[in-house]
Amino acid sequence: MKKRIAALLFAGILALAPAGGKAFNPTRGGIWQTVSAVEPRSAPATLVVGGENVLNGGYWTTDTDGNLTACQESEDWNVHYDGQGKLTLKDAYIAGDSSSITQNQTVGIYASNNSGDVSLTIELVDENEIFSYGFGIYTYSQNGDASLTIMEGEGNGSLTVTGSHGIQIQNYNGEAALNILDVDVAVKSSRCGVRMQTGADSTASVTVNGGSLTASGDTGDYFGG
């Protein structure tokens, strides 16, 4: 099936939107449209964070090398997953890792569903960082919509993503959406800062509502077949 690829690059640009939100839609002539934030619809069937399978939920600490160690809620945790599509990062440092679960891609956070929609919400508390030699965050659906929402948790939150690809949202038969809500997200990439890949007749959108998204990389906006 013919695919459409939209690589969105915000090189040194601060993207802000007021309440109500505006979305940049590269598949419709690169215009800004007023939209509502996309609500999560389907929790990931696979969720890997820093090489750890966290799908069943729990709490983890992260060390200076980005490794995760399981812990209790009462401890000073850095990563929490509720098992229903919401991942909380609290002063976390996550390093990319690869395995067969991540399609042998090096990824900091990998969320996927091969049979339907996939939607991951990341809540940020304090300053958080993802470093990967491959993808920083990769959200993938083979047969449905794919969306990623990054939003504020308790108190101010921010996220810095560093990787050869910063954030990738990919599917073959549905919509792709990235939503930034009330947090600052910085993406530093040697290739694509933010990359959206959808089906030929689908759309991709980026919504920034009350926060900011800055991205840098070597690849500009493009479409491919």
MOKA-V739772 format. One record per backbone hydrogen bond with DSSP energy under -1.0 kcal/mol. NH is the residue of the N-H (numbers start at 1). CO is the residue of the C=O. Records with the same first field share a line. If there is no record, write none. Layout:
NH=CO, CO
This chain:
4=198
6=196
7=222
8=194
15=213
21=18
23=33
24=206
25=31
28=25
30=25
33=23
35=21
45=112
46=112
48=110
49=52
50=108
52=49
54=47
57=54
58=81
60=79
61=69
63=67
66=63
69=61
71=59
75=72
77=75
78=60
79=60
80=88
81=58
82=86
87=121
88=80
89=123
90=78
91=125
94=129
95=66
96=131
97=107
103=100
104=99
105=102
107=97
108=135
109=136
110=48
111=138
112=46
113=140
118=145
119=42
120=147
121=85
122=149
123=87
124=151
125=89
126=156
128=158
129=92
130=160
131=94
132=162
135=106
136=165
137=166
138=109
139=168
140=111
141=170
142=113
146=175
147=118
148=177
149=120
150=179
151=122
152=181
153=124
158=126
159=184
160=128
161=186
162=130
163=188
165=134
166=192
167=193
168=137
169=195
170=139
171=197
176=203
177=146
178=205
179=148
180=207
181=150
182=209
184=157
185=212
186=159
187=214
188=161
189=216
191=164
194=8
195=167
196=6
197=169
198=4
199=174
202=199
205=176
206=24
207=178
208=22
209=180
210=17
212=183
214=185
215=10
216=187
219=191
